[in-house]
Amino acid sequence: MTDREQLCREFTELTGGHWHEELYSEDEFHIMQCSCGYHAYRYFENWNPSYDNPADVLSKIIEIGLYDEFMVQYGGLSKFGRHLDSILVDLIIEPDALLKAAVDFLKEEKLGSP
């Protein structure tokens, strides 16, 4: 598993999703095992999210209700309203920086929660 795939896996699981490991592959047929133990049979690859688009990462953060907290931590919100600043722009432009920041943020959130 590449470092990027590991980031995608962590982000998927930290946001309540399931990651799927390939157990067997032949031509277009793949047997996958979900991180919850469920087995599935697929006729195509890429069952797991890739989060190639930074909007997908932010969308997931919004979906789980932690957008404001994430944006405050990374400088995207001020007490005067929402705005993108240079820190968030850097996270979006640099490949995988937003995904890594989101994983780090979610790990901190989990450690801080009871």
C-alpha positions as CSV (number, residue, x, y, z in Angstrom):
1,M,0.0,0.0,0.0
2,T,1.4,3.4,-1.0
3,D,1.6,6.3,1.5
4,R,-1.2,8.0,-0.4
5,E,-3.4,4.9,-0.3
6,Q,-2.7,4.8,3.5
7,L,-3.9,8.4,3.8
8,C,-7.0,7.6,1.9
9,R,-7.7,4.6,4.0
10,E,-7.2,6.5,7.3
11,F,-9.4,9.4,6.1
12,T,-12.1,7.0,4.9
13,E,-12.2,5.1,8.2
14,L,-11.9,8.3,10.4
15,T,-15.0,9.7,8.6
16,G,-17.0,6.6,9.2
17,G,-16.4,4.8,5.9
18,H,-15.0,1.3,5.2
19,W,-11.9,0.4,3.3
20,H,-11.7,-2.6,1.0
21,E,-8.7,-4.8,0.5
22,E,-8.3,-6.9,-2.6
23,L,-8.0,-10.5,-1.7
24,Y,-8.1,-12.0,-5.2
25,S,-8.1,-10.6,-8.7
26,E,-8.5,-12.2,-12.1
27,D,-9.0,-10.1,-15.2
28,E,-11.9,-7.7,-14.3
29,F,-13.2,-9.8,-11.4
30,H,-12.0,-8.8,-7.9
31,I,-12.8,-10.3,-4.5
32,M,-12.6,-7.5,-1.9
33,Q,-12.8,-7.7,1.9
34,C,-14.2,-4.7,3.7
35,S,-12.4,-3.4,6.9
36,C,-15.5,-4.6,8.8
37,G,-14.9,-8.2,7.6
38,Y,-17.6,-8.3,4.8
39,H,-16.5,-9.9,1.5
40,A,-17.7,-8.6,-1.8
41,Y,-17.3,-9.5,-5.4
42,R,-16.7,-6.7,-7.9
43,Y,-16.2,-6.5,-11.7
44,F,-14.2,-3.3,-11.6
45,E,-11.4,-1.8,-9.6
46,N,-11.2,1.4,-7.5
47,W,-13.9,0.5,-5.0
48,N,-12.2,2.8,-2.5
49,P,-12.4,6.6,-2.6
50,S,-9.3,8.3,-4.0
51,Y,-9.9,11.9,-2.8
52,D,-8.0,13.2,-5.8
53,N,-10.1,16.4,-5.8
54,P,-9.6,18.6,-2.7
55,A,-13.4,19.3,-2.9
56,D,-14.0,15.7,-2.0
57,V,-12.0,16.0,1.2
58,L,-13.8,19.2,2.2
59,S,-17.2,17.7,1.2
60,K,-16.6,14.8,3.6
61,I,-15.5,17.1,6.4
62,I,-18.8,19.0,5.9
63,E,-20.8,15.8,5.8
64,I,-19.5,14.7,9.2
65,G,-20.2,18.1,10.7
66,L,-16.6,19.2,11.4
67,Y,-16.1,21.9,8.7
68,D,-16.1,24.9,11.0
69,E,-13.7,23.3,13.5
70,F,-11.4,22.2,10.6
71,M,-11.4,25.6,9.0
72,V,-10.7,27.4,12.3
73,Q,-7.7,25.1,12.9
74,Y,-6.3,25.8,9.4
75,G,-7.1,29.5,9.2
76,G,-10.0,29.3,6.9
77,L,-12.5,31.1,9.2
78,S,-12.2,34.3,11.1
79,K,-14.6,35.8,13.6
80,F,-15.7,38.1,10.7
81,G,-16.9,35.3,8.4
82,R,-15.7,32.6,6.0
83,H,-12.8,33.2,3.7
84,L,-10.0,31.2,2.1
85,D,-6.6,32.4,3.2
86,S,-3.1,31.6,2.1
87,I,-2.8,28.6,4.5
88,L,-5.9,26.9,3.1
89,V,-5.0,27.7,-0.5
90,D,-1.6,26.1,0.1
91,L,-3.3,23.0,1.5
92,I,-5.5,22.8,-1.7
93,I,-2.7,23.4,-4.2
94,E,-0.1,21.1,-2.7
95,P,-0.8,17.5,-3.7
96,D,-2.3,15.5,-0.7
97,A,-1.6,18.3,1.8
98,L,-5.3,18.8,2.5
99,L,-5.9,15.1,2.8
100,K,-3.0,14.8,5.2
101,A,-4.2,17.8,7.2
102,A,-7.7,16.4,7.4
103,V,-6.3,13.0,8.7
104,D,-4.2,14.8,11.3
105,F,-7.2,16.9,12.4
106,L,-9.5,13.9,12.6
107,K,-6.9,12.0,14.7
108,E,-6.7,14.9,17.1
109,E,-10.5,15.1,17.3
110,K,-10.7,11.4,18.1
111,L,-8.0,11.7,20.8
112,G,-9.7,14.7,22.3
113,S,-13.2,13.1,22.5
114,P,-14.2,10.9,25.4
